[in-house]
Amino acid sequence: MIRIAILTASDKGSRGERKDTSSQVIRDMIKSIGKVVAYEMVPDEKEMISGKLREFCDDLKVDLVLTTGGTGFSPRDVTPEATKEVIEKETPGLPEAMRMFSFKKSPQSILSRAVAGIRKQTLIVNLPGNPKGVQENLEVILDMIPHGINILQGRSF
């Protein structure tokens, strides 16, 4: 079973002004591939996001981190930058596929700045902040995640 951490980046959510429904969509969708072992919500602060990503990867040693929020054009959206700061290798095919397929349902998806990458033996994937976007993007890559993690951790070639 894949050990998964979810990180929500949201100023309003971290202040209790908005309910985090996107992380629940993630939880519902990933039940078939793994178990959520950690969840955090932080404001849209680059240092806080990158710090949590490091903690999930280095201390908790989870297999997969799924982020939600902070991937758009807003000046406060910094999740991709925080992710790039901690990953060692980018995995551009995942966000490319997410944008390509979700574009058919939501043309504004091409405005996503989501990234994905590897830190040590952990895969990190940025997802949008709204529940519909999370579902549309995660369904594109969900079946590939276990295979990718197996390869990353030397269990399958």
N, C-alpha and C positions, 0 to 999 in steps of 0.2 A: 504494500500500500504506500502510495506517495504521501509524504509529509508536506503539508501546504501551509503557508502563512499568507494572510490577506492584510494588505495595508491600504487604508483609505486616506486620501489626501483631500481635506476639505476644511476651509476656514469656518464656514457656517456649521458644519457637522461637529467640528471639534469644540465649538462654543455651545453646542446643544440647540442650535437654531434650526437644524434640519436633520431628519432621520436618515440613517445610512441604509437605504434600500438596495443599493448596488452590491454591497457585500453579501446580502442575503441571496441575490441572484447567483453570485459566484458559488456560495455554499451549496445551493440546490443543484447547480450544474456539475460540480466536481465530485459529488458523492460517489459516482461510479469509478473514479480513478484514485481517490485518496481521501485523506482525513485532514481537516483544518486543526492544526496544533497551536496556532498563534494568530491573533487578530489585534490590530491597533488602528486607531484613527488619530491623525496628526493634522495640524494646520498646514496650509500651503507654504511651508518654509523648507527651502532646499536642504539645509543642514539637518533638520529634523527627519526629513524623508530619507536622506542618504544614511543617517545614523541608524534608523530602524532597519533599512535594507541590510546594512552591515551586521547588525545584531541578529537578524533572521538567518543570514547566510553563515556568519562566522561563529556565533555563539550557539544558536539553536540548531544549526546545520540542517535546515529544512531542504527538501528537494526542489520545491517550487515556491516562488513568491509571486502572487498576483496583486498588482496594485490597481486601484480604481480612483479616478479623479486626477485633475491637474495636467491633462494632456492637450488642452486646447490653446487658444490664442490669447486668453486673458493674461494680463501682466503678472498675475499671481500664479499662473499655471507653470510649475517648475518640476513636475515629476520626471519628465524625460531627462532634464539636465541632471537631476539628482541620481537617476539611474545610470546615466553615462559616467558619472563620477565614480561609481562603485564597480561597474562591470569590467571584466578583463577581456571579454570577446563579445562583439555584437552578433546577434542572430537576426539579420534583417528580413529573412523570409517570413517570419511570423507576423510582424506588423504589416509587411507588404501584402500578405494574403488577407489579413483582417481588413485592411482598407479596400483592397480590390473587391472582395466578396460583399462587404457591407455597403459598398457604394451603390450596389444594385437596389438596395432597400432604402438607404439614406444617403443621398448624394453629398451631404455635408460631411460625411465620414472622411473625405479626402483632406479635410482640414485637421485631422488628428495628427499629432506629433509623437504618438506613442512609439516607444522603442522596446526592444527585448534584448537580453544578453545573458551571459554566463559569468558568475563569480564563483570561483573554485568549483564545487560540484552542485551548484544551485542555479536553476534557470529562473530568471526574472522577466515577467511580461507585464507591460503597462496596458491597462484597459481604460476605456472612457469612464466618465463619472456618472453617467445616467444609466438606469437599469436596462433600458431598451438597447443602448449601445453595448453594454456589457454582454448581454445575451447574444446579440448579432455577431460580435467579435469573438467571443469565447467559443461559440459553436463552430466557428471556422477552424480553430486550431486544437480543440479539445482532444480529438482522436490521435493527434500527433504527439501530444505532450508525453505520455508514458514511454513511447519509443525513444523520443529525444532524451529523456532523463536516463533511460537504461543505457543508451550509448554514452552519455556524459559520464555516467558513473561506472562504465566498463562492464556492464552486465549483458550487453547485446551488441552485435555488430552486423 
